[in-house]
């Protein structure tokens, strides 16, 4: 059952209606039943894996809080949950690479296990482990109500692809009785509608082009592959962002607030800014539970940069059991390392000394890993940039460069294998075709996307609408609230435009095929 399917359009209203009708004491039990039904709809066995993760982390957190073999309980929770993740997600990857290595010395080959990856396992395992580590470090108290904790891990709007919630945000919300609120429901439904618009109108249409080019790259020239790579960056944003909006909207209808997962990332003017705005729940999870425990920025510049590389390599492997994902993560790590080195060189050229990282007291020293001197340097640098006239045009050029860098990384991410990635680069070198890119781009989009002239114009209008909405959100303008506070005519124009485009490109669209969300495979 996926968000852009008819079964979910039946399931969700029923689940919400029953939830609001039930007495407050049994609302959570109903949500727990609905969440397990939602998840087991893919495969009933998946429910047992989810339950196992819940039981392990629930018991471990209680032992940790009671200080009964706390360290052993934490280790057991980490090993067992990560063991489940490794067994289902990485066993085949490990065996294939072991066979490749051992094949150099003998002919014996280990059998490659054929295991279907349970949907969402990477997300709920990380959410449960984050809770356990918070209890261990005293940031949260162990939840004694098993059913409430089980609902925290299995809450269906964000179960299979996040956002990866924190216990301090979501768990307390299950202690509150939520009743029907018309304004909140309208806000949630409009958020869901925007998510469906991103997924069906933009992401799924781009998917036709990207799948064709990446699947048969020898039939296309370098310019067409370049265009497909740029489009894939937009596709994965609209696909995963669309899912996140539907998840956040679904939770909002029920009365719950989930964290933002995206904040206009494609409008970023640096890779560093991009990663502050992209998949925020995962980025902050790795920051809190891997980067900081490794030492963060407290142990000098070299150690800090090593920690950054470790985090991004692990993040790449988290995304999938293939070297393309590891390479993608490593490349993004290199981007950030290079950016940090460049900033340091710039400060030195300007004669500004960088401060010493570390968590210190208030005696004129830092409290967040950056010295007051470094902060002053950042402010002076920003003021100097403004004085030099580095305004919109400067940021726009930086934004284009950032998009190209991110798109090249996502090109590696999307390649079916390292072999295909190398093959595409060779094909692009052999048959560049960039001289005809601008003239051929609309024709290529129309041909591969199955669009006639009118539909192509509507498709570009959809992208322009996305840019406008993201630009407003970047300025901290709540677009959903803005729409809902306008007059009735304006509101209904927005509703009908979004619904109309979803219907045209989706249910009645030419060659439209319902697809799962990309991040379901992770």
LINJOWO-V577347 format. One record per residue. SS is DSSP state (H for helix, E for strand, C for the rest). PSI is psi in whole degrees, -180 to 180 (999 if undefined). OMEGA is omega in degrees with one decimal (999 if undefined). Layout:
((SS:PSI:OMEGA) (SS:PSI:OMEGA))
This chain:
((C:113:-179.6) (C:160:-172.3) (C:-32:-177.7) (C:33:-179.0) (C:159:177.3) (H:-42:178.1) (H:-38:179.2) (H:-35:178.4) (H:-18:173.9) (H:-46:-176.7) (H:-48:-172.1) (H:-48:177.9) (H:-38:179.0) (H:-46:-179.7) (H:-42:-178.9) (H:-44:-178.4) (H:-48:179.2) (H:-39:-179.5) (H:-44:-178.2) (H:-28:-178.5) (H:-33:-175.3) (C:153:174.0) (C:153:-176.4) (H:-32:-176.2) (H:-22:-176.6) (H:4:-179.1) (H:-44:-178.7) (H:-37:178.7) (H:-40:178.2) (H:-44:178.5) (H:-36:178.6) (H:-45:177.5) (H:-45:179.9) (H:-38:-178.8) (H:-43:178.3) (H:-37:175.7) (H:-44:178.7) (H:-46:-176.0) (H:-42:-177.2) (H:-8:176.1) (C:-29:175.5) (C:-51:-179.3) (C:122:-178.1) (H:-31:-179.3) (H:-29:180.0) (H:-33:-179.5) (H:-34:178.7) (H:-39:177.9) (H:-44:178.3) (H:-44:179.8) (H:-38:179.5) (H:-45:178.6) (H:-40:179.1) (H:-48:-178.6) (H:-45:-177.1) (H:-49:-176.7) (H:-31:177.1) (H:-51:-179.1) (H:-40:-179.5) (H:-41:-178.3) (H:-36:178.8) (H:-43:177.2) (H:-40:179.6) (H:-46:-178.6) (H:-34:178.1) (C:-2:-179.7) (C:37:174.4) (C:101:-176.9) (C:51:-173.2) (H:-47:-178.7) (H:-40:178.2) (H:-39:178.5) (H:-41:178.4) (H:-46:-179.8) (H:-42:179.2) (H:-42:178.7) (H:-45:-179.2) (H:-48:-175.6) (H:-44:-176.5) (H:-43:-179.8) (H:-46:177.4) (H:-28:175.6) (H:-42:174.8) (H:-46:-179.6) (H:-44:-179.1) (H:-42:-177.2) (H:-44:-176.0) (H:-29:-172.2) (H:-32:-169.6) (C:-4:-176.4) (H:-46:179.6) (H:-40:177.8) (H:-43:-179.8) (H:-45:-177.4) (H:-43:179.9) (H:-45:-179.6) (H:-33:175.6) (H:-42:177.4) (H:-40:179.6) (H:-38:179.9) (H:-46:-178.4) (H:-26:180.0) (C:-17:177.1) (C:-18:-173.9) (C:-30:178.2) (C:169:-173.7) (C:-11:-178.8) (C:131:179.3) (C:131:178.2) (C:142:178.0) (C:135:-179.9) (C:120:-179.4) (C:140:176.7) (C:93:-175.4) (C:130:176.9) (C:126:-178.3) (C:121:176.8) (C:130:-176.9) (C:134:173.9) (C:1:-173.2) (H:-35:179.8) (H:-32:-176.2) (H:-50:-175.6) (H:-28:175.0) (H:-44:179.0) (H:-38:179.6) (H:-43:179.7) (H:-40:-179.9) (H:-36:176.3) (H:-42:177.3) (H:-46:-178.9) (H:-43:-179.7) (H:-32:175.6) (H:-41:177.6) (H:-43:-178.4) (H:-40:-178.0) (C:6:175.6) (C:14:179.5) (C:-24:179.1) (C:153:173.8) (C:149:179.9) (C:135:177.0) (C:118:-177.3) (C:-25:179.2) (C:108:-174.8) (H:-42:-175.9) (H:-36:177.6) (H:-41:179.2) (H:-41:178.6) (H:-37:178.4) (H:-36:177.3) (H:-41:-178.4) (H:-34:-169.8) (H:5:-176.2) (C:116:-164.7) (H:-33:-179.3) (H:-34:-175.5) (H:18:-174.0) (C:-46:-167.3) (C:-17:178.4) (C:30:174.3) (C:-169:2.5) (C:147:177.6) (C:102:-172.0) (C:159:175.3) (C:146:-176.8) (H:-34:-178.0) (H:-23:179.8) (H:-50:-170.3) (H:-41:-175.7) (H:-47:179.9) (H:-26:-178.6) (H:-21:178.4) (H:-4:176.8) (H:-1:-178.6) (C:139:175.8) (C:127:-178.9) (C:126:177.8) (C:165:-178.9) (C:130:177.1) (C:114:-172.3) (H:-44:-179.0) (H:-43:179.8) (H:-40:179.8) (H:-43:177.7) (H:-42:179.2) (H:-43:179.0) (H:-42:-179.7) (H:-39:177.8) (H:-37:175.6) (H:-43:176.6) (H:-41:-179.8) (H:-40:177.3) (H:-39:177.3) (H:-43:177.2) (H:-36:177.1) (H:-47:179.7) (H:-43:-177.0) (H:-53:-170.4) (H:-44:-173.8) (H:-39:-175.1) (H:-59:-172.4) (H:-48:-176.3) (H:-29:176.7) (H:-41:176.5) (H:-33:-178.3) (H:-34:178.7) (H:-40:-179.0) (H:-50:-176.0) (H:-44:-179.4) (H:-42:179.9) (H:-48:-176.0) (H:-47:-178.4) (H:-27:-179.7) (H:-21:-178.1) (C:56:-171.1) (H:-22:180.0) (H:-16:179.0) (H:0:-175.1) (C:156:179.6) (C:177:-176.1) (H:-38:-178.9) (H:-41:179.9) (H:-37:176.5) (H:-36:176.3) (H:-45:178.2) (H:-42:179.4) (H:-37:178.9) (H:-43:176.8) (H:-40:-179.4) (H:-33:-179.7) (H:-37:176.3) (H:-43:177.4) (H:-39:-179.7) (H:-50:-175.1) (H:-31:175.5) (H:-48:-179.2) (H:-33:179.3) (H:-55:-177.6) (H:-39:175.2) (H:-39:176.9) (H:-45:176.5) (H:-47:-176.5) (H:-41:178.7) (H:-39:178.3) (H:-40:178.0) (H:-48:-179.6) (H:-41:178.7) (H:-42:178.3) (H:-45:178.7) (H:-39:-178.9) (H:-39:177.1) (H:-40:-178.3) (H:-12:178.2) (C:10:-176.2) (C:149:179.6) (C:119:175.7) (C:155:-178.5) (C:152:174.4) (C:141:178.9) (C:-22:179.8) (C:141:176.6) (C:76:178.0) (C:54:-174.3) (H:-31:-175.7) (H:-5:175.1) (H:12:-179.1) (C:150:179.7) (C:10:173.9) (C:159:178.4) (H:-37:177.9) (H:-45:177.9) (H:-38:178.6) (H:-45:-176.8) (H:-9:170.4) (H:-16:-175.1) (H:-8:-175.0) (C:131:177.4) (C:58:-171.2) (H:-38:-177.1) (H:-36:178.1) (H:-42:-179.7) (H:-45:179.5) (H:-31:176.5) (H:-48:179.0) (H:-34:178.1) (H:-48:-174.6) (H:-36:-170.2) (H:-2:175.8) (H:-54:-176.0) (H:-51:-179.0) (C:-47:175.6) (C:-30:176.4) (C:-13:-179.3) (C:-13:178.3) (C:-129:178.2) (C:23:-175.6) (C:-9:-172.4) (C:33:175.8) (C:165:-174.0) (H:-46:-177.0) (H:-47:180.0) (H:-38:179.1) (H:-46:-178.2) (H:-36:175.2) (H:-43:178.8) (H:-41:177.8) (H:-45:-180.0) (H:-41:179.1) (H:-46:-178.7) (H:-44:-176.6) (H:-30:174.8) (H:-42:177.0) (H:-40:177.7) (H:-41:177.6) (H:-44:179.5) (H:-34:176.8) (H:-36:-176.6) (H:-28:-179.3) (C:157:-178.3) (C:71:177.8) (C:149:-178.2) (H:-22:177.4) (H:-38:179.1) (H:-40:178.0) (H:-43:178.5) (H:-41:176.5) (H:-47:178.8) (H:-44:179.8) (H:-39:179.9) (H:-42:176.7) (H:-37:175.4) (H:-42:177.9) (H:-38:176.0) (H:-48:-177.1) (H:-40:177.6) (H:-46:179.2) (H:-40:178.3) (H:-41:178.8) (H:-44:179.3) (H:-42:179.0) (H:-43:178.8) (H:-40:178.7) (H:-42:177.7) (H:-39:179.9) (H:-43:179.1) (H:-41:-179.6) (H:-39:178.1) (H:-33:-179.2) (C:-1:177.4) (C:24:179.6) (C:126:-179.0) (C:137:175.5) (C:147:179.7) (C:173:179.4) (C:130:179.7) (C:151:176.1) (C:155:178.3) (C:117:-173.5) (C:-177:-177.0) (C:-170:-173.8) (C:6:-177.5) (C:56:-179.8) (C:12:-176.2) (C:175:-173.0) (C:158:176.1) (C:-2:-177.1) (C:21:175.9) (C:-2:178.0) (C:128:-176.2) (C:161:177.2) (H:-35:178.1) (H:-42:-179.8) (H:-40:178.2) (H:-43:178.1) (H:-39:178.9) (H:-41:178.9) (H:-44:-179.4) (H:-42:179.6) (H:-40:179.4) (H:-43:179.4) (H:-41:179.3) (H:-38:179.3) (H:-41:178.0) (H:-43:-179.6) (H:-41:-179.8) (H:-30:-179.4) (C:1:177.4) (C:23:-179.7) (C:74:-177.3) (C:-133:-173.3) (H:-46:-176.6) (H:-39:178.3) (H:-47:179.9) (H:-35:179.0) (H:-45:179.1) (H:-41:176.8) (H:-37:177.9) (H:-41:177.9) (H:-45:179.6) (H:-43:178.7) (H:-44:179.7) (H:-40:179.3) (H:-42:178.9) (H:-46:179.8) (H:-39:-179.8) (H:-37:176.9) (H:-40:176.7) (H:-42:179.2) (H:-24:172.4) (H:-43:176.9) (H:-42:179.6) (H:-41:-174.4) (H:-24:-178.2) (C:140:-176.8) (C:-24:179.3) (C:169:175.4) (H:-39:179.2) (H:-45:178.4) (H:-38:179.3) (H:-47:178.9) (H:-40:179.2) (H:-40:179.1) (H:-40:178.0) (H:-40:177.6) (H:-41:178.2) (H:-40:178.9) (H:-37:179.0) (H:-39:-176.9) (H:-38:-178.0) (C:79:-174.4) (C:-59:176.6) (C:17:-176.6) (H:-20:-179.5) (H:-26:-177.5) (H:11:-173.3) (H:-50:-175.2) (H:-41:-179.5) (H:-30:-175.1) (H:-16:-174.6) (H:-52:179.5) (H:-39:-179.9) (H:-41:179.0) (H:-44:178.7) (H:-45:-178.5) (H:-42:-176.6) (H:-49:-176.1) (H:-32:-178.5) (H:-4:179.8) (C:38:-175.4) (C:136:169.5) (C:-178:-174.3) (H:-45:-179.2) (H:-44:179.6) (H:-34:178.5) (H:-41:177.1) (H:-43:179.3) (H:-36:178.9) (H:-44:177.9) (H:-36:176.4) (H:-38:177.9) (H:-41:178.8) (H:-40:177.8) (H:-39:177.4) (H:-42:177.2) (H:-45:-178.8) (H:-42:-179.9) (H:-47:-179.6) (H:-45:179.5) (H:-37:178.4) (H:-40:177.8) (H:-42:178.6) (H:-35:178.1) (H:-29:177.9) (C:17:177.9) (C:31:175.7) (C:122:178.5) (C:100:-173.5) (H:-40:179.6) (H:-47:178.9) (H:-38:179.6) (H:-47:-179.3) (H:-44:-175.1) (H:-16:177.7) (C:2:176.5) (C:178:179.0) (C:163:-176.3) (H:-40:-178.5) (H:-45:179.4) (H:-46:-178.6) (H:-45:-176.3) (H:-28:173.2) (H:-44:178.5) (H:-47:-179.6) (H:-48:-174.3) (H:-36:177.6) (H:-47:-179.6) (H:-47:180.0) (H:-41:-179.4) (H:-44:-179.9) (H:-36:176.1) (H:-42:179.6) (H:-43:-177.5) (H:-46:-178.1) (H:-21:-175.3) (H:-93:-172.6) (H:-43:-177.1) (C:10:-176.9) (C:152:178.8) (C:123:176.2) (C:21:-179.1) (C:134:175.9) (C:126:179.3) (C:130:-177.5) (C:155:174.1) (C:163:175.7) (C:142:-174.8) (H:-43:-173.1) (H:-2:174.0) (H:-26:-177.8) (H:-7:-177.9) (C:999:999))
